[in-house]
Amino acid sequence: MSAPATPAGAPPAGSPRRGPLAIASLVLALVLVLIATSVPMESNDFWLQARIGRMIAETGEIPRTLLFPFTEVRDRAFNMHEWLPSVLFHLFVSTVGEDELRLVLGGFGLLLFALAASLAWRLTRSFGASLLLALLAMAVANYRHYLRPEIVALVFLLALLHLLVAFQQDGRRRRLLWSVPLAVIWANSHGSFLLGPVVAGIFAVGEAAQAAWPRRSHGMAAWAGAARQAGGPYAAVAAAMALASLLNPLGWGMYQFALQLTTSEAVRTILTEWQPTLSPKYLGRRYIVLFLGVLAAALALVLVRRDRLRWTDWLLLAAFGLLAFRALRFPVLFGFVAIVPCARAIGLRPPAQVERRMVGAATVLAACALPLVLKFGNGYGAWPYYAPSANFTLMMRERIEDPDLRGNVFNHAVLGPELIYRAWPRLKPVVDTRADSYGDAYYVAVIDLLNDETRLRAFLDEYDVNYMLLMREDFDDTVRHMKALRQDGWRGYFQDHKAVLLYRSKPKAPARP
């Protein structure tokens, strides 16, 4: 059994956390978190997952193919790596309704905040440090607070960090058994399940090095034995999680999918979230500025208090710091993982004077952030009453839900999920947002059709397409100027500031011999 990493019996150094300032800080923090996270459902992917979740609930089976498109691609295998959250999202819609999903997002916000604060509390026993670190982590993560499987995966990541840090402190191996069911659920929820074995592996290497380094002059047998004893339990967790993750519908294929996704050219060039974090286009965005600010503060703290950090802390910072710069979707991970080294740098039960300063800092942070969020919105410019999104407007929903509309639809991928949710199989799309399952070639080919009128017309005729559902900018920039489409009978059915719905007003021309 490994020795505790932090002393368990250090005397308390005062308890200012129970004062009025601490209460005010907590209230302000909770209000801030609720306002920043209780926003309307913005993610277009949600509709697809909720529809698949409904199918699973009704049939008891997970769809094995793409199923929804009208082209031959419908028979291609579907990477059902997020089927469990799909069922959960269907239950959310059934319980609170489509218009109150902000309550679910707010609930996830409070849950993540509580897990982040309690993780910091494990390492510091400081109210001020816990509140401050949790607020900063939520600030970094808020730009991706969407109702997507990723939000469930963040809960799993924090739960794993709790398990590993708790074992660092008390050495109770039995608690590590929880990592196995956690790995199974994670692998059936999101492609980030790979982080489970990776994080456990980082703890294994870090704790092994922590134990071996002081014994490096005592001979290989001494330092190797210490390394095995300290790092062995974490290595066992990493191996167990890697094996348990195979309990999913794809088996080993889930690993292949997760690795292939990161190398997909279509994903990395078309999807914003896979763009490099420091891309010039996004460098001035509020969430990038927040991330860089928190990163700088974290680095300053750990460098000043570097004598308190363990090898594991440095490895976590290095691994997730580098990952955060790889793509726009990854800084959120750094925000939560950095709690561990930052809390360790603050130390267990800081002196009363330091505690008061941290409570004051948390109060000032929440008090300053609250009016900014009220005025400018959260990390992606959303408020409890409005969120920018590609979701159908009420009037577009009424058109799409018209039972008289039937047939094949050439649509923008972003609009595919809600089209499927509201109208499939009456209306069948050409594509949706599952780029990983469609494959690069098909995904890019569909997008390129809008840049070639001749090929687009041939495609519409070949597949007997009755409708086109386009983003407003695509219609204004390209399709509006395709005169031959008008000759083919294409007319406007409905348009708003987000999307345009076209229909074919006369039979297509007979095929040329």
N, C-alpha and C positions, 0 to 999 in steps of 0.2 A: 504494500500500500504506500503510495507516495505521500510525502509530507505536505501539510498545508502550505500554500504559497504565501499566505498573509497571516499575520498573527490574529488569533481569535479573541484574545483577552485584553486587548488594548483598552485602557480606561477612556471613557467618554470625556470629551473636552468642552463640555457645555452644550446646551441644547436651545439655541436661539430659534430653531425651526418652529417652535410652538408660539412665537409671538405674532402680533398683528401683521407685521411685514410679511412673515412667512405665509399667513393665511391669504393676504392680498396677492402675493406672488402666485400662489396655487390657483386662486380664482381667476386671475388674469390669464394664466397659462391655459387653463381649461377652456375659457371663453375663446382665446385665440385659436387653440387647436380645433374647437368645434366650428368656428366661423371659416377657418381655412380648409377644413375637410368636408363639411356638410354642404356639398355643392351638388347641383344636378348631374346626373349620369352623363358623362361626355364621351366615353369610349365607344366607338362604333363596333369594335370587336364583341362587346357585351351582347349585342343582339344575336349574333351568330351562336355564341356560347349558350345563351338562354334557350335558343331554339333547339340546339342539340341536347341540352339538358332536359327539355320537355320530351323529346323523342326517347331519351334513355329512361326517363321516369315512366313513360307510357308503355314502352315495349320491353324494358328490361335489357336492352341490347345497345351496345355502343356502335354507331355507324362505322363501317370498315372502309368505305369509299368516300370520295368527295360528294357524291350523291346529288347535290343541288343544281349544278350547271346543266345547260341544255346541250353542250357539246360532248364529244366523246371522252373528254377529260373527267367526266363524272364517275368513270369506272376506275380512276386512279386511286391508289391506296391513300387513306386519310391518316395522318400522324396524330392519333387521338391522345396527345400527351397532356391535355388539359380537361379531360372528361369529368373529373371529380368536381372542380369548380363550376363546370357547366351545369351540373345537377344543382349545386348550391345556388347559382344565379337564378335558375328556374324557380327554386323555392323562394328566393327573395322577391321575385316578381309576383309569385302567387300570394305571398304574405303581405307585402306593403304596397304592391302595385307599381306600375311604371313611373308614375309621377312623384313618388315618394322615396325613390332610391337614394336620395341625398341622406336619408336617415341611416341607411346601410353604410354609406361612405363615412358619415360622421362616426358611426360605431367603430368602423375599422380605424379611423383616426385616433379615437380614444384608446383603443386596444394597443395600437402601435406605440402611442405615447406612454401608456402604462408599462408596457414591456421594456421600452427603452429606459424609462426612469428607474424601474426596479432592477435592471441590469447594472446601471450605475450605482444604485444603492447597495447591491451585493458587494461591490468593491470599495465603497467609500463610507457607507453608513452616514452619508451627509445629505440632508434634505436639499440644501442649496445646490450642491454639485449634481445631484440627481435631476433636479428640475432644469438646471442650466444645460446640461449635456443632452437631456431629452428634447428640449426646445430646439437646440441647434441641429440635432439629428432630424427632427421633423421639418425644420426649415429647409435642409438640404433635400429631403425626400419629397417635399410637398409638390414639386413640379410634375411628379408622376403618380399623384394620388388619384388613380383611376380605378373604376370597378372592372379590373382585369385579374386573371389568375396570378399575376405578379404580386398583387397586394396580399394574397394568401401566402405566397412564397416568402414574403418579408416576415410574416408572423412566424413561419417555420425557422427562418434564419435566426431570429431573435431567441426563439425557444431553444435552438441548438446552442447558441452562445451562453444562455443561462445554464444549460446542463454542463457544458465544459468548464465554465468558470466556477460553478458550484463544486465540481469535482476537484478543481485546482485548490479550492479552499479547505475541503474536508476529507478528500480522498475516499469517499464512499462510492465504491464501484457499482453498486446495485443501481444507482440512479442513471448510470450510463446505458442501461438496458432500454431506456425510453428512446434512445437514438434509433433503434431498429424500426418500431412502428412509425416514428417520425419520417424515416427515410422512405418507407413504403408509401405513405400518404403524399409526401413531397413529390416522388417520382410519378405519381398519378395526377399531379396538379399543375406542374410547371417545369419547363426545361431547365430551370436553375437548380434542379435537384443535384446537379454535379457539385454545387457549392458545399453540400453536406460532407462528402468524403474529403473535399479539398480543405475545408476549415478544420475538420478533425485532424487531417494530415499536417496542417500548419501547427496545430497544438502539439502533435506528436514530435515533430522536428524541433520546435521551440523548447519544449520541456526537456527533451533529450539533451539538447545543447546546454540548457540551463544547468542540468545536473552534471554533465560531462566536463564542462569548461574548467571548474575549479579543480578537477582531478586529472587534468591533462598531463601533469608532470609525474603522476603516480603510476604510469604504465597503462598500456592498452586495456588490460584486463579490468583495471579499476574504473577507468572512464567509460569503457564500453558497457560494463555491468550497470553502472549508474544510469547511463543513457537508456538502456533497455528497461530498467525498472521505472524510470520517470516517464519515458515516452511510450512504453508498451501499451498501456491502457488506451491512450488516444489513437495509437496505430490500430488497435483492435476495433475501436469505434469506426475508424475510417474504412477498414476492410468490411466490417459488418454492414455499414451503410451502403457501401458499393454493391455488395451482394443483395441486400434487401431491396435495393432500387430495381433489381431485375424483375420484381413482382409487379409487373405492369402489362398492359395488353400487347406491347411491342417487344417485351423482353429485352435482349441485348440491343435490339433495334433502336431503343430509346437513347442509348448512348451514341449510336451512329447518327441519329437525327440531331441530337443536341450539338454534336461537333460539326456536322455538315451545315447547320444553320448559321454558324459563325463565319463560314467561308463562302456562303452564297453571294454571288455578285449582285443578283437582283435585290436581295435583302439589304445589302450594304450600300447600294446606290439609290434605291427607290424609297426605302423606309427611313424617315427622319431619325428615329430612335437609334439607328445603327450608324449614323454619321459620327465622325470623330468629335470628341467633346470640345476641342478647341478649334473647330471649323470657324473661319472668319464670319460666316453667316450668323452664327449663334453666339459669338464671343461676348457680345454686349447684352445678352438676355439676362433677366434678373436671376434666373436659377443658376446660370453659370457664375455670375458674380457672387451669389450666395455660397456656392460650392467652393470657389477659390478662396473666399474670405474665411470660411470654416476650416478649410485645409490649412491655410496659413496660421490660423489660431491654434489648431491642433499640433502642427509641427513646432510652433514656438513653445507650447506648453510641454511637450514631451522632450524637447531639447533642453529646456531649463531644468526639468525634473528627470533627466535621463537616468540618474542613478537608481530610480525607483522602478524602472521598467524591466520586464523580463524579455528573454529572446523571443518568446511568442508574440509579445506586443509589437516588437519591431517588424517581425515577419508579417503580421496582420496589416500593419500600416503600409509596408512595401507592396504586398500583393494586391491589396484593394485600392491603394493609391494609384498604382500602375493601371489596374483594371478601369478605374474611374476615368482615365484619360483615353481609353480605347474607344468608347462609344457613349453617346448621350444618355443611354439608359442605365449606365453603371454608377454614376456618382451617388445615387440613392443608396447603394450598398455600402459605400465608404462611410456615409453619414452614420449608419447604425453600427458598423463594425468598429469605427474609430472610438466608440464609447468605451471599449475595453481598455486600450492603452491610455486614453485620456483620463479615465477614472483611476487607473493605476497610478498615473502621474500625480493626481491630486492627493491620493493616499487615503488610508483608513482613518476615519474620524478626525478630520482636520481641526486645528485649533479654533476656538470660539470666534476669534477675530476674523479668521479666514472664512469661516462659515457664514458670518454676518455679511461679509463682502460678496460672497457667492449668492446668497439670498437676495441681496440688493441688486446684483447684476442680473439675476433672473427676473426680478421685478421690473427693472428698467428695460430689459430686452422685450418682455411681454407688453409693457405699457407703450413702448415706441412702435413695436410691430403691429399692434392692434389697429391704430388709426390708418397705418399704411395699407393693411389688408382690406380695411373697410373702404378705402378710397380707390386702390389700384387692383384689388382682387388678390387671390392667392398666388401660388407659384406659377400657374399657367393662366392667370387673368380671369379667374372664376369667382363668383360670389354665391351665397346661399340661394339667390333668386335667379341666377343666370350663369351659364357656362358656355364658352365658345365651342361649337361642335358642328359636325356634319350631319347630325341627326335630322330626320325629316321635320319640317315645320308641321303644324297642325293641319294646314290646308293640303300640304303634300301627302300627309298620312291619309287624309280622306280620299284623295285620288287613288293612291296605291291600294287602299282597302276596298275600292269599288269592285264588286263581284263581276261586273261586266268586262273588266280588263283581264284578258287571258292571253298567254302566249310567251314567247321568248323575248328577253330583254337584254340589249347590249348596254351594259352599265359600267360606271366607274367602280373600281374595286372597293373603295371606301363606302360606297352606297350599297354594296352587295349584302352585307350582314343584315341591315334593317329590312331590305327588300325580302330576304329569305324569311326573316322573323315574321313579317306581316302578311306576306302574300304567297309563299311557296306552298304547294306546287302549282297554284293557279298562274303565277308568274315565275319564270325560271331565269336566273341570271347567267351571264357568261363567265363571271369571276367573282370572287369575294376576297377577303383579306388573308386567307391561308396560303400565303406565298410559299411557305415551306413545303406544302403538299402539292401545290400546282406545279412547282418546278420553275426554274429560271426561264426556260425557253418559252413556255406557254404564257407566263406572266408578262414577259417583255413583249411577246408577239401581240397580245391583246392591247397593251398600251400603245404600241407602235401603229396600230390600225388607225388611230385618230390623226396620224400624220400622213396618211396615204389614202386619199379619197377613193381611188380605183380599187384598192384592196379592201377598203371598208365596205364599199358597195357590193363587191363580190361576196364578202363574208355575210352581209345582211341578207342577201338573196339565197345563198347556199343553205343557211340555217333558218330561213323563213322567220326572220326577226320582225316582231310587230312593234316593238317599243325601244326607245333609247332613253336611259336615265343617266344624265351627265352632271358633273359638277359645273357650276355656273361659269367658272373661268375657262373650262375646256370648251364649252359651247361658244362663249364669246370669242375665244382666241382662234378656234379652228373650225368647228362644225358649222357655225353660222355662215362661214364663207364658202362652204361646199355647195355650189349651185346645182350640181348634178343630183344631190340628195333631194332637193326640192322637186326636180323633175321626176324623181322616183316616187313622189307622193308623200314625202316626209313633212309633217307639219307640227307646230307646237301644240301641245295638249295642256300643259300647265308649267309655269315657271315662277320661281321666287328668288330671293337673294342668295340662296344656297345651291339650288339644283334646277335642272330643266328636264321635263318629261316630254318626249316627242313620240308621235305615232305615225304609222304608215296609213295614209288616207285612201289609197287605192291599191289594187292587187299589184304585186311585183311584176315587172316585165318578163315575158317568157324568155327562157334561156336561149342564147344564140346558138345556132347549129355549129 
